Amino acid sequence: MERAEEPRWLNSDEREVWLTLVAVMMKLPGALDAQLQQDAGISHFEYMVLAGLSEAPARTRRMSDLAGFTESGLPRLSQVVSRLEKRDWVHRSTDPADGRITLATLTDEGWAKITRTAPGHVEAVRALVFDPLTKAQSRQLGSIGKRIMGAIDPEDRCLRESAPL
């Protein structure tokens, strides 16, 4: 009977790094959500949808492109965009060039919301991520993040576009 190959267990240094990374992945989203809920009454995901639209030409993106931008599936994105539509921050329409495509557009009210919300959010991002790091560490973090994302999905769009805060 063949013996299964032994797993490549983490050594103690790798285990410490891994557990630290897991803690960051678990706690950072909650901290960003808490800041945005307290200051603006929105989730981090809702913020990313608004920010993604705010940076698009004519403040409009295809829903499928917006799903890629926000690292979400279309069903989740559609639910969130429905909530944002009820607040008059986003409007959906059919692409006049291709009736099979749905477009999401940031309304003037949505633009006002994101411009009011962004300063507090960027301050939270600075306080939680960049202020504890040196400039060299910040560059390293970006490089490390891109390498990990490349291992997860070499075709990932986040490697080609800059994401808003």
NORQUI-V998724 format. One record per backbone hydrogen bond with DSSP energy under -0.5 kcal/mol. NH is the residue of the N-H (numbers start at 1). CO is the residue of the C=O. Records with the same first field share a line. If there is no record, write none. Layout:
BEGIN
NH->CO + CO
END
This chain:
BEGIN
9->7
15->11
16->12
17->13
18->14
19->15
20->16
21->17
22->18
23->19
24->20
25->21
26->22
27->23
28->24
30->26
31->27
32->28
33->29
34->30
35->31
36->32
37->33
38->34
39->35
40->36
41->36 + 37
42->36
47->43
48->44
49->45
50->46
51->47
52->48
53->49
54->50
55->51
56->53
59->56
60->57
61->104
63->102
66->62
67->63
68->64
69->65
70->66
71->68
72->67
77->73
78->74
79->75
80->76
81->77
82->78
83->79
84->80
85->81
86->82
87->83
88->85
89->84
90->84
91->105
93->103
95->98 + 101
98->95
101->98
103->93
104->61
105->91
106->59
107->89
111->107
112->108
113->109
114->110
115->111
116->112
117->113
118->114
119->115
121->117
122->118
123->119
124->120
125->121
126->122
127->123
128->124
129->125
130->125
131->126
133->130
138->134
139->135
140->136
141->137
142->138
143->139
144->140
145->141
146->142
147->143
148->144
149->145
150->146
151->147
152->148
153->149
156->153
159->156
160->157
161->157
END
